[in-house]
Amino acid sequence: MKERDYQAKLIKAIKQRFPGCYVMKEDAGYIQGLPDLIVLYNNRWATLEVKISANAHHQPNQDTHVKRMNEMSFSSFIYPENEKEVLDEMERSLKA
């Protein structure tokens, strides 16, 4: 499976889990390394950096952006191997 295919599947899963949320794709050319997805749900937000596997390469600054945004709200790397855990944690954060 390609990353874009996994991302499309993931977006559907997020919209199902968080009815009425907005899921927006980040413009990769705007600020290098920002997470791929922004999720807006009620008065909360989260960002997700989508990877095809746990061993996928990280671009420069991705770790920094994910860490900083997680300190602000919720942010994480997500891939098929950790999807359930990340979405569960995101749910706790967004529904708190």
C-alpha positions as CSV (number, residue, x, y, z in Angstrom):
1,M,0.0,0.0,0.0
2,K,1.3,3.5,-0.8
3,E,1.2,6.3,1.8
4,R,-1.4,8.2,-0.1
5,D,-3.7,5.2,-0.1
6,Y,-3.2,4.7,3.6
7,Q,-3.8,8.4,4.2
8,A,-7.2,8.2,2.3
9,K,-8.2,5.2,4.3
10,L,-7.2,6.9,7.5
11,I,-9.1,10.1,6.7
12,K,-12.3,8.0,6.3
13,A,-11.6,6.3,9.7
14,I,-11.1,9.7,11.4
15,K,-14.4,11.1,9.9
16,Q,-16.2,8.0,11.1
17,R,-14.8,8.2,14.6
18,F,-15.2,12.0,15.0
19,P,-18.6,12.8,13.3
20,G,-18.7,16.4,12.0
21,C,-14.9,16.9,12.2
22,Y,-12.8,18.6,9.6
23,V,-9.8,16.8,8.2
24,M,-7.5,19.0,6.2
25,K,-4.3,18.1,4.3
26,E,-1.4,20.3,4.9
27,D,0.4,21.9,2.0
28,A,3.8,20.2,2.0
29,G,5.3,23.1,0.2
30,Y,4.2,25.7,2.7
31,I,6.4,24.9,5.8
32,Q,8.7,21.9,5.4
33,G,8.0,19.2,7.9
34,L,4.5,20.1,9.1
35,P,2.3,17.1,9.9
36,D,0.2,15.9,6.9
37,L,-3.3,16.2,8.5
38,I,-5.0,18.7,10.7
39,V,-8.1,17.5,12.5
40,L,-10.6,20.0,13.9
41,Y,-13.2,18.6,16.2
42,N,-15.6,20.8,18.2
43,N,-13.2,23.3,19.9
44,R,-10.1,21.1,19.8
45,W,-7.5,20.2,17.2
46,A,-4.9,17.5,16.4
47,T,-2.3,17.0,13.8
48,L,-1.1,13.7,12.4
49,E,2.1,12.9,10.4
50,V,1.1,9.9,8.2
51,K,3.8,7.2,7.5
52,I,3.4,3.9,5.7
53,S,5.3,2.0,8.4
54,A,7.0,2.5,11.7
55,N,10.4,2.4,9.9
56,A,9.5,5.1,7.3
57,H,12.0,7.9,6.8
58,H,11.3,11.2,8.7
59,Q,11.9,14.4,6.8
60,P,13.9,17.2,8.5
61,N,11.9,19.0,11.1
62,Q,9.0,16.5,11.3
63,D,10.0,15.3,14.8
64,T,10.3,18.9,16.0
65,H,6.9,19.9,14.6
66,V,5.1,16.9,16.0
67,K,6.7,17.3,19.4
68,R,5.9,21.0,19.6
69,M,2.3,20.6,18.4
70,N,1.8,17.7,20.8
71,E,2.8,20.1,23.6
72,M,0.1,22.6,22.3
73,S,-2.7,20.1,21.8
74,F,-2.3,16.6,20.3
75,S,0.1,15.5,17.5
76,S,1.6,12.1,16.6
77,F,3.2,10.0,13.9
78,I,0.6,7.5,12.7
79,Y,1.1,4.3,10.6
80,P,-0.8,1.1,10.3
81,E,1.1,-0.6,13.2
82,N,0.1,2.1,15.7
83,E,-3.1,3.4,14.2
84,K,-5.5,2.1,16.9
85,E,-3.4,3.3,19.8
86,V,-2.9,6.8,18.2
87,L,-6.6,7.2,17.4
88,D,-7.6,6.1,20.9
89,E,-5.2,8.6,22.4
90,M,-6.4,11.3,20.0
91,E,-10.0,10.6,21.0
92,R,-9.1,11.0,24.7
93,S,-7.5,14.3,23.9
94,L,-10.2,15.7,21.6
95,K,-13.1,14.6,23.7
96,A,-11.6,15.7,27.1
